[in-house]
């Protein structure tokens, strides 16, 4: 069977780290409050003049190096982002150019925090169909530029970063076993940005009703994880590592409980990275690969939920 196998991972975080203490000096909050409610201790913030494409390109280069291949071997680039450099062209084509590629296909996917799962699913379909051979799937965000820095309920939650994987169509047992995606547009007003080129002509700022998002997230993520495992003829007991969207430590803990999984089998980076939207899953994946936790033949369950609502999961044999 031809599967899309992950042959390389990479990530990039901006140099500047913004601590909870520094945020507490700007808005009415505290380090203790942020940690108790979210598990976040710090986040990375992109420098002035440092764009989403720069973060994505750095992560892509790291993934290519990890895979031991050159950009010339890539014939498909999909970038998941809610914060492209420009309204158009696609951030993926900018990254394609920065990698020196004069061939292949490059486009963006917009599904906010679920974007990487959506992009991974699309790439998997394109590779297993035979249309392409090797893909770069990138989640990259400069979410700090969508924040209202006077809204303490949201500005403490997000950070900037990028993660990437190299996928190759190969015969064998390793690779993407199943993906499942969902969306429900009824909940637009629970997590959204109050602007856009087709409405206000401005970028807008992020707005969120946190309690409602939390409730939907725990239920939707547990359901789609179970659904994805069933599609691969697996159960929660088969999972070695959950690699989740890093929105909030309490969501990670509640989702793990729903599946009767110990939190020790969940890759947690939210304390260091905060919520990096579409970048959070590949960032967490790269961390767990780099530190040796994820080993050959491990079963991974990737999951995310974001604005829209959109949500999804993927079962991956390493």
VOZAZA-894404 format. One record per residue (C-alpha): x, y, z; residue in three letters; chain. Coordinates in steps of 0.5 Angstrom, whole numbers, plus 2048, in hexadecimal, padded with zeros to 3 digits. Last residue first. Example, Ala and Ser with C-alpha at 12.3 -4.5 7.8 and 13.67 -1.06 7.14 Angstrom:
<sites>
{site {81B, 7FE, 80E}, SER, A}
{site {819, 7F7, 810}, ALA, A}
</sites>
This chain:
<sites>
{site {80C, 80D, 819}, UNK, A}
{site {805, 80B, 818}, UNK, A}
{site {801, 811, 818}, UNK, A}
{site {7F9, 811, 81A}, UNK, A}
{site {7F7, 818, 818}, UNK, A}
{site {7F2, 81D, 81B}, UNK, A}
{site {7ED, 822, 819}, UNK, A}
{site {7E9, 829, 81B}, UNK, A}
{site {7E6, 82F, 818}, UNK, A}
{site {7E1, 834, 81C}, UNK, A}
{site {7E2, 838, 818}, UNK, A}
{site {7E8, 83A, 81D}, UNK, A}
{site {7EC, 834, 81F}, UNK, A}
{site {7ED, 82D, 821}, UNK, A}
{site {7F3, 828, 821}, UNK, A}
{site {7F5, 821, 821}, UNK, A}
{site {7FB, 81D, 820}, UNK, A}
{site {7FB, 815, 822}, UNK, A}
{site {802, 812, 822}, UNK, A}
{site {803, 80B, 821}, UNK, A}
{site {80A, 809, 823}, UNK, A}
{site {80E, 804, 81D}, UNK, A}
{site {814, 808, 81E}, UNK, A}
{site {815, 80D, 824}, UNK, A}
{site {812, 813, 826}, UNK, A}
{site {815, 815, 82D}, UNK, A}
{site {81C, 816, 82A}, UNK, A}
{site {81D, 81E, 82C}, UNK, A}
{site {81C, 820, 824}, UNK, A}
{site {816, 81C, 823}, UNK, A}
{site {812, 81E, 829}, UNK, A}
{site {814, 826, 827}, UNK, A}
{site {813, 825, 820}, UNK, A}
{site {80C, 822, 821}, UNK, A}
{site {80A, 828, 826}, UNK, A}
{site {80C, 82D, 821}, UNK, A}
{site {808, 829, 81B}, UNK, A}
{site {802, 829, 820}, UNK, A}
{site {803, 831, 822}, UNK, A}
{site {804, 834, 81B}, UNK, A}
{site {7FD, 834, 819}, UNK, A}
{site {7FB, 839, 820}, UNK, A}
{site {801, 83A, 823}, UNK, A}
{site {7FE, 83A, 82A}, UNK, A}
{site {803, 83B, 830}, UNK, A}
{site {80A, 838, 82E}, UNK, A}
{site {80E, 837, 834}, UNK, A}
{site {808, 834, 839}, UNK, A}
{site {804, 832, 833}, UNK, A}
{site {809, 82D, 831}, UNK, A}
{site {806, 827, 833}, UNK, A}
{site {806, 820, 830}, UNK, A}
{site {801, 81C, 833}, UNK, A}
{site {803, 815, 835}, UNK, A}
{site {805, 817, 83C}, UNK, A}
{site {7FE, 81A, 83C}, UNK, A}
{site {7FB, 813, 83D}, UNK, A}
{site {7F6, 811, 838}, UNK, A}
{site {7EF, 80F, 83A}, UNK, A}
{site {7EC, 812, 834}, UNK, A}
{site {7E8, 817, 837}, UNK, A}
{site {7EE, 818, 83C}, UNK, A}
{site {7F2, 81A, 837}, UNK, A}
{site {7EE, 81F, 834}, UNK, A}
{site {7ED, 822, 83B}, UNK, A}
{site {7F4, 823, 83C}, UNK, A}
{site {7F6, 826, 835}, UNK, A}
{site {7F0, 82B, 836}, UNK, A}
{site {7F3, 82D, 83D}, UNK, A}
{site {7FA, 82E, 83A}, UNK, A}
{site {7F7, 833, 835}, UNK, A}
{site {7F7, 834, 82E}, UNK, A}
{site {7FD, 82F, 82C}, UNK, A}
{site {7FA, 82B, 826}, UNK, A}
{site {7FC, 824, 828}, UNK, A}
{site {801, 81F, 827}, UNK, A}
{site {7FE, 819, 82A}, UNK, A}
{site {804, 813, 82B}, UNK, A}
{site {804, 80C, 82C}, UNK, A}
{site {7FD, 80A, 82A}, UNK, A}
{site {7FA, 803, 829}, UNK, A}
{site {7F6, 804, 830}, UNK, A}
{site {7F2, 809, 82C}, UNK, A}
{site {7F0, 804, 827}, UNK, A}
{site {7F2, 802, 820}, UNK, A}
{site {7EE, 800, 81A}, UNK, A}
{site {7F1, 806, 816}, UNK, A}
{site {7EA, 809, 815}, UNK, A}
{site {7E9, 807, 81D}, UNK, A}
{site {7EF, 80B, 81F}, UNK, A}
{site {7EC, 811, 81B}, UNK, A}
{site {7E5, 811, 81E}, UNK, A}
{site {7E8, 811, 825}, UNK, A}
{site {7EC, 817, 823}, UNK, A}
{site {7E7, 81A, 820}, UNK, A}
{site {7E2, 819, 826}, UNK, A}
{site {7E7, 81B, 82B}, UNK, A}
{site {7E9, 821, 828}, UNK, A}
{site {7E2, 823, 827}, UNK, A}
{site {7E0, 823, 82E}, UNK, A}
{site {7E6, 826, 831}, UNK, A}
{site {7E6, 82C, 82C}, UNK, A}
{site {7DE, 82D, 82C}, UNK, A}
{site {7DF, 82E, 834}, UNK, A}
{site {7E5, 832, 833}, UNK, A}
{site {7E3, 837, 82E}, UNK, A}
{site {7DD, 838, 832}, UNK, A}
{site {7E1, 83A, 838}, UNK, A}
{site {7E6, 83F, 834}, UNK, A}
{site {7E1, 843, 830}, UNK, A}
{site {7E6, 846, 82B}, UNK, A}
{site {7E8, 84C, 827}, UNK, A}
{site {7EE, 84D, 823}, UNK, A}
{site {7EF, 853, 81F}, UNK, A}
{site {7EE, 856, 819}, UNK, A}
{site {7F2, 856, 812}, UNK, A}
{site {7EF, 85C, 80F}, UNK, A}
{site {7EA, 85D, 809}, UNK, A}
{site {7E4, 85C, 80D}, UNK, A}
{site {7E1, 857, 809}, UNK, A}
{site {7E4, 854, 804}, UNK, A}
{site {7EB, 855, 806}, UNK, A}
{site {7EA, 852, 80D}, UNK, A}
{site {7E8, 855, 814}, UNK, A}
{site {7E5, 852, 81B}, UNK, A}
{site {7EA, 84C, 81B}, UNK, A}
{site {7E6, 846, 81E}, UNK, A}
{site {7E5, 841, 823}, UNK, A}
{site {7DE, 841, 826}, UNK, A}
{site {7DA, 845, 821}, UNK, A}
{site {7DB, 83F, 81C}, UNK, A}
{site {7D8, 83A, 81F}, UNK, A}
{site {7D3, 838, 81A}, UNK, A}
{site {7D8, 837, 815}, UNK, A}
{site {7D9, 830, 817}, UNK, A}
{site {7DF, 82C, 815}, UNK, A}
{site {7E2, 825, 815}, UNK, A}
{site {7E8, 821, 812}, UNK, A}
{site {7EA, 81A, 813}, UNK, A}
{site {7F1, 817, 811}, UNK, A}
{site {7F3, 810, 811}, UNK, A}
{site {7FA, 80B, 811}, UNK, A}
{site {7FF, 811, 80F}, UNK, A}
{site {806, 80E, 80F}, UNK, A}
{site {809, 807, 810}, UNK, A}
{site {807, 800, 80E}, UNK, A}
{site {80A, 800, 807}, UNK, A}
{site {80A, 803, 800}, UNK, A}
{site {80C, 80A, 800}, UNK, A}
{site {809, 811, 7FE}, UNK, A}
{site {80E, 816, 801}, UNK, A}
{site {80C, 81C, 807}, UNK, A}
{site {811, 821, 809}, UNK, A}
{site {80E, 824, 80F}, UNK, A}
{site {80E, 82B, 812}, UNK, A}
{site {80D, 830, 818}, UNK, A}
{site {80D, 837, 819}, UNK, A}
{site {80C, 83C, 81E}, UNK, A}
{site {809, 842, 822}, UNK, A}
{site {805, 843, 828}, UNK, A}
{site {7FE, 843, 82B}, UNK, A}
{site {7FA, 842, 832}, UNK, A}
{site {7FC, 848, 836}, UNK, A}
{site {7F9, 84D, 830}, UNK, A}
{site {7F2, 849, 831}, UNK, A}
{site {7EF, 84B, 838}, UNK, A}
{site {7F4, 851, 839}, UNK, A}
{site {7F1, 855, 834}, UNK, A}
{site {7F5, 85B, 833}, UNK, A}
{site {7FA, 858, 82F}, UNK, A}
{site {7F5, 856, 82A}, UNK, A}
{site {7F8, 851, 826}, UNK, A}
{site {7F8, 850, 81E}, UNK, A}
{site {800, 851, 81D}, UNK, A}
{site {802, 84D, 823}, UNK, A}
{site {7FF, 847, 81F}, UNK, A}
{site {805, 847, 81A}, UNK, A}
{site {804, 840, 818}, UNK, A}
{site {807, 83A, 814}, UNK, A}
{site {804, 833, 813}, UNK, A}
{site {808, 830, 80E}, UNK, A}
{site {807, 829, 809}, UNK, A}
{site {80D, 828, 805}, UNK, A}
{site {80B, 823, 7FF}, UNK, A}
{site {80E, 81D, 7FC}, UNK, A}
{site {80C, 819, 7F6}, UNK, A}
{site {806, 81C, 7F3}, UNK, A}
{site {7FF, 81A, 7EF}, UNK, A}
{site {800, 813, 7F1}, UNK, A}
{site {7F9, 813, 7F5}, UNK, A}
{site {7FD, 811, 7FB}, UNK, A}
{site {801, 818, 7FA}, UNK, A}
{site {7FB, 81D, 7F9}, UNK, A}
{site {7F7, 819, 7FE}, UNK, A}
{site {7FC, 81A, 804}, UNK, A}
{site {7FE, 821, 802}, UNK, A}
{site {7F6, 823, 803}, UNK, A}
{site {7F6, 81F, 80A}, UNK, A}
{site {7FD, 822, 80C}, UNK, A}
{site {7FA, 829, 80A}, UNK, A}
{site {7F3, 828, 80E}, UNK, A}
{site {7F7, 826, 814}, UNK, A}
{site {7FC, 82C, 813}, UNK, A}
{site {7F6, 831, 813}, UNK, A}
{site {7F2, 82E, 819}, UNK, A}
{site {7F5, 835, 81D}, UNK, A}
{site {7F2, 839, 817}, UNK, A}
{site {7EF, 835, 811}, UNK, A}
{site {7F2, 839, 80B}, UNK, A}
{site {7F6, 835, 807}, UNK, A}
{site {7FB, 838, 802}, UNK, A}
{site {7FE, 836, 7FC}, UNK, A}
{site {805, 833, 7F8}, UNK, A}
{site {805, 82F, 7F2}, UNK, A}
{site {80C, 82C, 7EF}, UNK, A}
{site {812, 830, 7EC}, UNK, A}
{site {816, 836, 7EC}, UNK, A}
{site {818, 835, 7F3}, UNK, A}
{site {81E, 839, 7F6}, UNK, A}
{site {81B, 838, 7FE}, UNK, A}
{site {819, 83F, 7FE}, UNK, A}
{site {815, 83F, 7F8}, UNK, A}
{site {811, 839, 7FA}, UNK, A}
{site {810, 83C, 801}, UNK, A}
{site {80D, 842, 7FD}, UNK, A}
{site {809, 83D, 7F9}, UNK, A}
{site {807, 83A, 800}, UNK, A}
{site {805, 841, 803}, UNK, A}
{site {7FF, 841, 7FD}, UNK, A}
{site {7FF, 848, 7F9}, UNK, A}
{site {7FB, 84B, 7FC}, UNK, A}
{site {7F8, 84E, 802}, UNK, A}
{site {800, 84F, 804}, UNK, A}
{site {805, 84C, 809}, UNK, A}
{site {800, 847, 80B}, UNK, A}
{site {7FD, 846, 812}, UNK, A}
{site {7F8, 841, 812}, UNK, A}
{site {7FD, 83C, 810}, UNK, A}
{site {7FD, 835, 80D}, UNK, A}
{site {802, 834, 808}, UNK, A}
{site {802, 82F, 803}, UNK, A}
{site {808, 82E, 7FE}, UNK, A}
{site {808, 828, 7F9}, UNK, A}
{site {80E, 826, 7F4}, UNK, A}
{site {814, 826, 7F9}, UNK, A}
{site {81A, 822, 7F7}, UNK, A}
{site {81D, 829, 7F5}, UNK, A}
{site {81D, 82B, 7FC}, UNK, A}
{site {822, 826, 7FE}, UNK, A}
{site {822, 820, 802}, UNK, A}
{site {825, 81D, 808}, UNK, A}
{site {81E, 81D, 80C}, UNK, A}
{site {821, 821, 812}, UNK, A}
{site {824, 826, 80D}, UNK, A}
{site {81D, 827, 809}, UNK, A}
{site {819, 828, 810}, UNK, A}
{site {81E, 82D, 812}, UNK, A}
{site {81E, 830, 80B}, UNK, A}
{site {816, 830, 80C}, UNK, A}
{site {816, 833, 813}, UNK, A}
{site {81A, 839, 810}, UNK, A}
{site {816, 83A, 80A}, UNK, A}
{site {810, 83A, 80F}, UNK, A}
{site {812, 83F, 814}, UNK, A}
{site {815, 844, 80E}, UNK, A}
{site {80E, 843, 80A}, UNK, A}
{site {80A, 845, 811}, UNK, A}
{site {80E, 84B, 811}, UNK, A}
{site {814, 84E, 814}, UNK, A}
{site {814, 856, 813}, UNK, A}
{site {813, 858, 81A}, UNK, A}
{site {815, 851, 81E}, UNK, A}
{site {810, 84B, 81F}, UNK, A}
{site {80E, 84A, 826}, UNK, A}
{site {810, 844, 82A}, UNK, A}
{site {80B, 842, 830}, UNK, A}
{site {80C, 841, 837}, UNK, A}
{site {809, 83D, 83E}, UNK, A}
{site {803, 83A, 83B}, UNK, A}
{site {7FF, 835, 83F}, UNK, A}
{site {7F9, 838, 83D}, UNK, A}
{site {7F4, 83A, 843}, UNK, A}
{site {7F9, 839, 849}, UNK, A}
{site {7FF, 83B, 845}, UNK, A}
{site {7FC, 842, 842}, UNK, A}
{site {7F9, 843, 849}, UNK, A}
{site {800, 842, 84D}, UNK, A}
{site {804, 846, 848}, UNK, A}
{site {7FF, 84C, 849}, UNK, A}
{site {7FA, 850, 845}, UNK, A}
{site {7F8, 857, 844}, UNK, A}
{site {7FB, 859, 83E}, UNK, A}
{site {802, 85B, 83C}, UNK, A}
{site {807, 85A, 842}, UNK, A}
{site {803, 853, 843}, UNK, A}
{site {805, 852, 83C}, UNK, A}
{site {80D, 852, 83E}, UNK, A}
{site {80C, 84E, 844}, UNK, A}
{site {808, 848, 83F}, UNK, A}
{site {80F, 848, 83B}, UNK, A}
{site {80F, 84B, 834}, UNK, A}
{site {815, 847, 830}, UNK, A}
{site {818, 84B, 82A}, UNK, A}
{site {81C, 846, 826}, UNK, A}
{site {817, 844, 821}, UNK, A}
{site {815, 83C, 821}, UNK, A}
{site {817, 837, 81C}, UNK, A}
{site {815, 830, 81B}, UNK, A}
{site {817, 82A, 817}, UNK, A}
{site {815, 823, 815}, UNK, A}
{site {817, 81E, 810}, UNK, A}
{site {815, 817, 80D}, UNK, A}
{site {80E, 817, 80E}, UNK, A}
{site {80B, 812, 80A}, UNK, A}
{site {805, 813, 806}, UNK, A}
{site {802, 80C, 804}, UNK, A}
{site {802, 807, 7FE}, UNK, A}
{site {800, 800, 800}, UNK, A}
</sites>
